Amino acid sequence: MTDDETAKNHYYIVSNDKGYSVLPEYLKKFGIDVKLVGNLSKDEPVTSTPPKTQSITVAPAKPVSELEKALRQVLNNSADIPEVVKNINSLKTRNDINSYLGKKFHSAQGKIYGAIKPFISDKK
């Protein structure tokens, strides 16, 4: 290889962004000589440090109540469950709950009411 050919295949990445640190080794596989530098005038290599890892804290799962379990057995759309539980808990009587279920679920009202009846026995 002549000096002219060597000069054509040598490149610099000028950046202090360490995300580029994998490129020189990768491009070497293709015969491309790349050097990562922070400043061209000093030709100082950017030190390769592994990227910082981010820790993620996962909150423990909220316990599922028996009422929610019963609703999961009869409701096709599980997205409805939080709203239904909230309404069942806020309504004062079984009659109010039955009326609510009839308005919201029409023909499935009886099936849903039957599934939750043991969990609303404390209502009037």
KETORSE-707938 format. One record per residue (C-alpha): residue number from 1; residue in three letters; x, y, z. Coordinates in Angstrom, 1 decimal, always signed. Layout:
<recs>
<rec><n>NUM</n><res>ALA</res><px>X</px><py>Y</py><pz>Z</pz></rec>
...
</recs>
This chain:
<recs>
<rec><n>1</n><res>MET</res><px>+0.0</px><py>+0.0</py><pz>+0.0</pz></rec>
<rec><n>2</n><res>THR</res><px>+1.3</px><py>+3.5</py><pz>-0.8</pz></rec>
<rec><n>3</n><res>ASP</res><px>+1.3</px><py>+6.4</py><pz>+1.6</pz></rec>
<rec><n>4</n><res>ASP</res><px>-1.5</px><py>+7.9</py><pz>-0.5</pz></rec>
<rec><n>5</n><res>GLU</res><px>-3.7</px><py>+4.8</py><pz>-0.1</pz></rec>
<rec><n>6</n><res>THR</res><px>-3.1</px><py>+4.7</py><pz>+3.6</pz></rec>
<rec><n>7</n><res>ALA</res><px>-4.0</px><py>+8.4</py><pz>+4.0</pz></rec>
<rec><n>8</n><res>LYS</res><px>-7.3</px><py>+7.8</py><pz>+2.1</pz></rec>
<rec><n>9</n><res>ASN</res><px>-8.3</px><py>+5.0</py><pz>+4.5</pz></rec>
<rec><n>10</n><res>HIS</res><px>-7.6</px><py>+6.8</py><pz>+7.8</pz></rec>
<rec><n>11</n><res>TYR</res><px>-10.4</px><py>+8.8</py><pz>+9.4</pz></rec>
<rec><n>12</n><res>TYR</res><px>-11.0</px><py>+10.6</py><pz>+12.7</pz></rec>
<rec><n>13</n><res>ILE</res><px>-14.2</px><py>+11.0</py><pz>+14.6</pz></rec>
<rec><n>14</n><res>VAL</res><px>-13.9</px><py>+14.2</py><pz>+16.5</pz></rec>
<rec><n>15</n><res>SER</res><px>-16.3</px><py>+14.0</py><pz>+19.4</pz></rec>
<rec><n>16</n><res>ASN</res><px>-16.3</px><py>+13.8</py><pz>+23.2</pz></rec>
<rec><n>17</n><res>ASP</res><px>-19.4</px><py>+11.6</py><pz>+22.9</pz></rec>
<rec><n>18</n><res>LYS</res><px>-18.4</px><py>+8.2</py><pz>+24.2</pz></rec>
<rec><n>19</n><res>GLY</res><px>-21.2</px><py>+6.6</py><pz>+22.3</pz></rec>
<rec><n>20</n><res>TYR</res><px>-19.0</px><py>+6.6</py><pz>+19.2</pz></rec>
<rec><n>21</n><res>SER</res><px>-16.4</px><py>+4.5</py><pz>+21.0</pz></rec>
<rec><n>22</n><res>VAL</res><px>-17.6</px><py>+1.2</py><pz>+19.4</pz></rec>
<rec><n>23</n><res>LEU</res><px>-17.1</px><py>+2.5</py><pz>+15.8</pz></rec>
<rec><n>24</n><res>PRO</res><px>-13.4</px><py>+2.2</py><pz>+15.4</pz></rec>
<rec><n>25</n><res>GLU</res><px>-13.3</px><py>-1.5</py><pz>+16.3</pz></rec>
<rec><n>26</n><res>TYR</res><px>-16.4</px><py>-2.2</py><pz>+14.2</pz></rec>
<rec><n>27</n><res>LEU</res><px>-15.1</px><py>-0.3</py><pz>+11.1</pz></rec>
<rec><n>28</n><res>LYS</res><px>-11.7</px><py>-2.1</py><pz>+11.4</pz></rec>
<rec><n>29</n><res>LYS</res><px>-13.5</px><py>-5.2</py><pz>+10.3</pz></rec>
<rec><n>30</n><res>PHE</res><px>-14.0</px><py>-3.5</py><pz>+6.9</pz></rec>
<rec><n>31</n><res>GLY</res><px>-10.5</px><py>-2.2</py><pz>+6.6</pz></rec>
<rec><n>32</n><res>ILE</res><px>-11.3</px><py>+1.3</py><pz>+7.7</pz></rec>
<rec><n>33</n><res>ASP</res><px>-9.0</px><py>+2.9</py><pz>+10.1</pz></rec>
<rec><n>34</n><res>VAL</res><px>-10.9</px><py>+5.2</py><pz>+12.4</pz></rec>
<rec><n>35</n><res>LYS</res><px>-9.6</px><py>+7.0</py><pz>+15.5</pz></rec>
<rec><n>36</n><res>LEU</res><px>-11.9</px><py>+8.7</py><pz>+18.0</pz></rec>
<rec><n>37</n><res>VAL</res><px>-10.5</px><py>+11.9</py><pz>+19.3</pz></rec>
<rec><n>38</n><res>GLY</res><px>-11.8</px><py>+14.7</py><pz>+21.5</pz></rec>
<rec><n>39</n><res>ASN</res><px>-9.7</px><py>+17.3</py><pz>+19.7</pz></rec>
<rec><n>40</n><res>LEU</res><px>-7.9</px><py>+17.2</py><pz>+16.4</pz></rec>
<rec><n>41</n><res>SER</res><px>-5.2</px><py>+19.6</py><pz>+17.4</pz></rec>
<rec><n>42</n><res>LYS</res><px>-4.0</px><py>+17.5</py><pz>+20.3</pz></rec>
<rec><n>43</n><res>ASP</res><px>-5.0</px><py>+14.1</py><pz>+18.7</pz></rec>
<rec><n>44</n><res>GLU</res><px>-6.0</px><py>+12.9</py><pz>+22.2</pz></rec>
<rec><n>45</n><res>PRO</res><px>-8.1</px><py>+9.7</py><pz>+22.2</pz></rec>
<rec><n>46</n><res>VAL</res><px>-11.4</px><py>+9.8</py><pz>+23.9</pz></rec>
<rec><n>47</n><res>THR</res><px>-11.3</px><py>+7.2</py><pz>+26.7</pz></rec>
<rec><n>48</n><res>SER</res><px>-13.8</px><py>+4.5</py><pz>+26.3</pz></rec>
<rec><n>49</n><res>THR</res><px>-15.9</px><py>+4.1</py><pz>+29.3</pz></rec>
<rec><n>50</n><res>PRO</res><px>-19.0</px><py>+1.8</py><pz>+29.5</pz></rec>
<rec><n>51</n><res>PRO</res><px>-22.2</px><py>+3.7</py><pz>+29.3</pz></rec>
<rec><n>52</n><res>LYS</res><px>-23.9</px><py>+4.4</py><pz>+32.6</pz></rec>
<rec><n>53</n><res>THR</res><px>-26.6</px><py>+1.9</py><pz>+33.5</pz></rec>
<rec><n>54</n><res>GLN</res><px>-29.9</px><py>+3.2</py><pz>+34.6</pz></rec>
<rec><n>55</n><res>SER</res><px>-31.6</px><py>+1.5</py><pz>+37.5</pz></rec>
<rec><n>56</n><res>ILE</res><px>-35.3</px><py>+1.1</py><pz>+37.3</pz></rec>
<rec><n>57</n><res>THR</res><px>-37.4</px><py>+0.6</py><pz>+40.4</pz></rec>
<rec><n>58</n><res>VAL</res><px>-40.5</px><py>-1.5</py><pz>+39.9</pz></rec>
<rec><n>59</n><res>ALA</res><px>-43.3</px><py>-1.0</py><pz>+42.4</pz></rec>
<rec><n>60</n><res>PRO</res><px>-44.7</px><py>-4.2</py><pz>+43.8</pz></rec>
<rec><n>61</n><res>ALA</res><px>-47.9</px><py>-5.2</py><pz>+42.2</pz></rec>
<rec><n>62</n><res>LYS</res><px>-51.1</px><py>-4.1</py><pz>+44.0</pz></rec>
<rec><n>63</n><res>PRO</res><px>-52.9</px><py>-7.0</py><pz>+45.5</pz></rec>
<rec><n>64</n><res>VAL</res><px>-56.0</px><py>-8.0</py><pz>+43.6</pz></rec>
<rec><n>65</n><res>SER</res><px>-59.1</px><py>-8.1</py><pz>+45.7</pz></rec>
<rec><n>66</n><res>GLU</res><px>-61.5</px><py>-10.9</py><pz>+45.6</pz></rec>
<rec><n>67</n><res>LEU</res><px>-64.1</px><py>-8.6</py><pz>+44.0</pz></rec>
<rec><n>68</n><res>GLU</res><px>-61.6</px><py>-7.9</py><pz>+41.2</pz></rec>
<rec><n>69</n><res>LYS</res><px>-61.0</px><py>-11.6</py><pz>+40.7</pz></rec>
<rec><n>70</n><res>ALA</res><px>-64.7</px><py>-12.3</py><pz>+40.5</pz></rec>
<rec><n>71</n><res>LEU</res><px>-65.1</px><py>-9.5</py><pz>+37.9</pz></rec>
<rec><n>72</n><res>ARG</res><px>-62.3</px><py>-10.8</py><pz>+35.8</pz></rec>
<rec><n>73</n><res>GLN</res><px>-64.2</px><py>-14.1</py><pz>+35.5</pz></rec>
<rec><n>74</n><res>VAL</res><px>-67.3</px><py>-12.4</py><pz>+34.0</pz></rec>
<rec><n>75</n><res>LEU</res><px>-66.1</px><py>-9.2</py><pz>+32.2</pz></rec>
<rec><n>76</n><res>ASN</res><px>-64.8</px><py>-9.4</py><pz>+28.7</pz></rec>
<rec><n>77</n><res>ASN</res><px>-63.0</px><py>-6.1</py><pz>+28.9</pz></rec>
<rec><n>78</n><res>SER</res><px>-60.6</px><py>-6.0</py><pz>+31.9</pz></rec>
<rec><n>79</n><res>ALA</res><px>-60.2</px><py>-2.3</py><pz>+31.3</pz></rec>
<rec><n>80</n><res>ASP</res><px>-63.6</px><py>-1.8</py><pz>+32.9</pz></rec>
<rec><n>81</n><res>ILE</res><px>-62.7</px><py>-3.5</py><pz>+36.1</pz></rec>
<rec><n>82</n><res>PRO</res><px>-61.1</px><py>-0.5</py><pz>+38.0</pz></rec>
<rec><n>83</n><res>GLU</res><px>-64.2</px><py>+1.7</py><pz>+37.2</pz></rec>
<rec><n>84</n><res>VAL</res><px>-66.6</px><py>-1.1</py><pz>+38.2</pz></rec>
<rec><n>85</n><res>VAL</res><px>-64.8</px><py>-1.7</py><pz>+41.5</pz></rec>
<rec><n>86</n><res>LYS</res><px>-64.8</px><py>+2.0</py><pz>+42.3</pz></rec>
<rec><n>87</n><res>ASN</res><px>-68.5</px><py>+2.3</py><pz>+41.6</pz></rec>
<rec><n>88</n><res>ILE</res><px>-69.4</px><py>-0.9</py><pz>+43.5</pz></rec>
<rec><n>89</n><res>ASN</res><px>-67.5</px><py>+0.4</py><pz>+46.5</pz></rec>
<rec><n>90</n><res>SER</res><px>-69.0</px><py>+3.8</py><pz>+46.4</pz></rec>
<rec><n>91</n><res>LEU</res><px>-72.6</px><py>+2.8</py><pz>+46.0</pz></rec>
<rec><n>92</n><res>LYS</res><px>-74.6</px><py>+2.3</py><pz>+49.2</pz></rec>
<rec><n>93</n><res>THR</res><px>-77.1</px><py>-0.5</py><pz>+48.4</pz></rec>
<rec><n>94</n><res>ARG</res><px>-77.2</px><py>-3.7</py><pz>+46.4</pz></rec>
<rec><n>95</n><res>ASN</res><px>-80.1</px><py>-2.2</py><pz>+44.5</pz></rec>
<rec><n>96</n><res>ASP</res><px>-78.0</px><py>+0.7</py><pz>+43.4</pz></rec>
<rec><n>97</n><res>ILE</res><px>-75.2</px><py>-1.7</py><pz>+42.3</pz></rec>
<rec><n>98</n><res>ASN</res><px>-77.7</px><py>-3.8</py><pz>+40.4</pz></rec>
<rec><n>99</n><res>SER</res><px>-79.1</px><py>-0.6</py><pz>+38.7</pz></rec>
<rec><n>100</n><res>TYR</res><px>-75.5</px><py>+0.6</py><pz>+37.8</pz></rec>
<rec><n>101</n><res>LEU</res><px>-74.6</px><py>-2.8</py><pz>+36.3</pz></rec>
<rec><n>102</n><res>GLY</res><px>-77.8</px><py>-2.8</py><pz>+34.3</pz></rec>
<rec><n>103</n><res>LYS</res><px>-77.1</px><py>+0.6</py><pz>+32.8</pz></rec>
<rec><n>104</n><res>LYS</res><px>-73.4</px><py>-0.2</py><pz>+32.1</pz></rec>
<rec><n>105</n><res>PHE</res><px>-73.6</px><py>-3.8</py><pz>+31.0</pz></rec>
<rec><n>106</n><res>HIS</res><px>-77.3</px><py>-4.4</py><pz>+29.9</pz></rec>
<rec><n>107</n><res>SER</res><px>-77.8</px><py>-8.1</py><pz>+29.2</pz></rec>
<rec><n>108</n><res>ALA</res><px>-74.7</px><py>-9.2</py><pz>+31.2</pz></rec>
<rec><n>109</n><res>GLN</res><px>-76.0</px><py>-7.5</py><pz>+34.4</pz></rec>
<rec><n>110</n><res>GLY</res><px>-77.4</px><py>-10.7</py><pz>+36.0</pz></rec>
<rec><n>111</n><res>LYS</res><px>-74.2</px><py>-12.7</py><pz>+35.3</pz></rec>
<rec><n>112</n><res>ILE</res><px>-72.0</px><py>-10.0</py><pz>+36.8</pz></rec>
<rec><n>113</n><res>TYR</res><px>-74.3</px><py>-9.4</py><pz>+39.8</pz></rec>
<rec><n>114</n><res>GLY</res><px>-74.3</px><py>-13.1</py><pz>+40.5</pz></rec>
<rec><n>115</n><res>ALA</res><px>-70.5</px><py>-13.2</py><pz>+40.5</pz></rec>
<rec><n>116</n><res>ILE</res><px>-70.1</px><py>-10.2</py><pz>+42.8</pz></rec>
<rec><n>117</n><res>LYS</res><px>-73.1</px><py>-10.9</py><pz>+45.2</pz></rec>
<rec><n>118</n><res>PRO</res><px>-70.9</px><py>-12.6</py><pz>+47.9</pz></rec>
<rec><n>119</n><res>PHE</res><px>-68.7</px><py>-9.5</py><pz>+48.0</pz></rec>
<rec><n>120</n><res>ILE</res><px>-71.4</px><py>-7.0</py><pz>+48.5</pz></rec>
<rec><n>121</n><res>SER</res><px>-73.3</px><py>-8.7</py><pz>+51.3</pz></rec>
<rec><n>122</n><res>ASP</res><px>-72.4</px><py>-5.9</py><pz>+53.7</pz></rec>
<rec><n>123</n><res>LYS</res><px>-74.5</px><py>-3.4</py><pz>+51.5</pz></rec>
<rec><n>124</n><res>LYS</res><px>-78.2</px><py>-2.8</py><pz>+52.4</pz></rec>
</recs>
